[in-house]
Amino acid sequence: MMKIILSLALICVGIPQAGAADQCQETACVNVYTSNNEIIIEAHKGSSTAKKTITQVPKKPVVKATPKPTATPKPTVVP
């Protein structure tokens, strides 16, 4: 009984994937995912495939401004 349920579940999971592959023949399909800290964009239209990878640009270091010392007058004693 468990084998029947498991096999039916696997068949049901496989059907939508086959249907999705058929849709790419008429329209465009776009897959976006990450791999090795890169964003991978794959676009399929008909039988052609275009693949574009985007690498992350390192951020510039933030330089914190140091406050400049200001002159303070020395206290003087007035007799």
C-alpha positions as CSV (number, residue, x, y, z in Angstrom):
1,M,0.0,0.0,0.0
2,M,2.8,2.4,0.9
3,K,4.6,1.6,-2.4
4,I,1.4,2.5,-4.4
5,I,1.0,5.8,-2.5
6,L,4.7,6.6,-3.0
7,S,4.7,5.8,-6.7
8,L,1.5,7.9,-7.3
9,A,3.1,10.8,-5.4
10,L,6.2,10.6,-7.6
11,I,4.1,10.5,-10.8
12,C,2.1,13.6,-9.6
13,V,5.3,15.5,-8.9
14,G,6.7,14.7,-12.4
15,I,3.7,15.8,-14.3
16,P,3.9,19.6,-13.7
17,Q,7.6,19.6,-14.6
18,A,6.8,18.0,-18.0
19,G,4.0,20.6,-18.6
20,A,6.3,23.4,-17.7
21,A,8.8,22.3,-20.3
22,D,6.1,22.3,-23.0
23,Q,5.2,25.9,-22.2
24,C,8.8,27.1,-23.1
25,Q,8.3,26.0,-26.7
26,E,5.7,28.7,-27.3
27,T,6.7,31.4,-24.8
28,A,9.8,32.5,-23.0
29,C,10.9,30.9,-19.7
30,V,13.3,32.6,-17.3
31,N,15.2,30.8,-14.5
32,V,17.0,32.9,-11.8
33,Y,19.2,31.3,-9.2
34,T,22.5,31.8,-7.3
35,S,25.6,29.7,-7.6
36,N,29.0,30.4,-6.0
37,N,27.8,33.9,-4.8
38,E,26.8,34.8,-8.4
39,I,23.3,35.5,-9.7
40,I,22.6,33.2,-12.7
41,I,19.8,34.2,-15.1
42,E,18.8,31.7,-17.8
43,A,16.2,32.6,-20.4
44,H,14.7,30.0,-22.8
45,K,12.6,30.9,-25.8
46,G,11.8,28.0,-28.1
47,S,14.9,26.0,-28.7
48,S,17.5,28.8,-28.1
49,T,19.1,29.4,-24.8
50,A,20.8,32.6,-23.5
51,K,22.8,32.5,-20.2
52,K,23.9,35.6,-18.4
53,T,25.9,35.7,-15.1
54,I,26.2,38.7,-12.9
55,T,29.1,38.9,-10.5
56,Q,28.8,41.0,-7.4
57,V,30.9,44.1,-7.4
58,P,32.9,44.5,-4.2
59,K,31.7,47.5,-2.1
60,K,34.1,50.4,-1.7
61,P,35.3,50.8,1.9
62,V,33.6,53.5,3.9
63,V,36.1,56.1,5.1
64,K,34.9,57.7,8.4
65,A,35.7,61.4,8.8
66,T,37.9,62.1,11.8
67,P,37.0,65.2,13.7
68,K,39.6,68.0,13.4
69,P,40.9,69.3,16.7
70,T,39.6,72.8,17.6
71,A,41.6,75.4,19.5
72,T,40.2,76.3,22.9
73,P,41.4,79.4,24.7
74,K,43.4,78.9,27.9
75,P,41.7,80.1,31.0
76,T,43.3,83.2,32.4
77,V,43.0,84.6,35.9
78,V,41.9,88.2,36.1
79,P,43.0,89.9,39.4
